[in-house]
Amino acid sequence: MKPVEIYTSPLCGFCHAAKRLLTSKGVNFAEVDVSQDPERKMEMMQRANGGRTVPQIFIGDVYVGGSDDLHALERAGKLDALLAA
């Protein structure tokens, strides 16, 4: 399975929804809390082509986007293939 990284903040409902979906699929992910770390937020924005909101999700080298994008991949039946090594 490809590595998954998700930039989050603690009070973000969309972050929790994205993490729930990943967890329900048995996906381990690295979570980066950007709420108190300006350097990590800048890193997130650079990687996410200027995306300022959380979550920002990466699967391997692929920028997925946010929670809605992750759930759209799941609904389209494309998430499992993206996660596969």
Residue pairs with C-beta under 8 A, 6 or more apart in sequence:
1 27
1 28
1 83
1 84
1 85
2 59
2 60
2 82
2 83
2 84
2 85
3 29
3 30
3 59
3 60
4 22
4 27
4 28
4 29
4 30
4 57
4 58
4 59
4 83
5 29
5 30
5 31
5 32
5 57
5 58
6 15
6 18
6 19
6 22
6 29
6 30
6 31
6 32
6 55
6 56
6 57
6 58
7 32
7 34
7 40
7 41
7 44
7 48
7 54
7 55
7 56
7 57
8 15
8 19
8 31
8 32
8 33
8 34
8 54
8 55
9 15
9 33
9 34
9 35
9 54
10 33
10 35
11 35
12 54
12 55
14 54
14 55
14 66
14 67
14 68
15 54
15 55
15 67
17 67
17 71
18 55
18 57
18 66
18 67
18 70
18 71
19 29
19 31
19 55
21 67
21 70
21 71
21 74
22 29
22 70
25 79
25 80
25 83
27 83
32 40
32 44
33 40
34 40
34 41
34 44
34 54
44 51
44 54
44 56
45 51
45 52
47 56
47 58
47 63
48 56
48 63
48 65
49 63
51 65
51 66
53 66
54 66
55 66
55 67
56 63
56 65
56 66
57 63
57 64
57 65
57 66
57 67
57 69
57 70
58 64
59 82
59 83
60 82
62 82
64 70
64 73
64 82
70 79
73 79
73 82
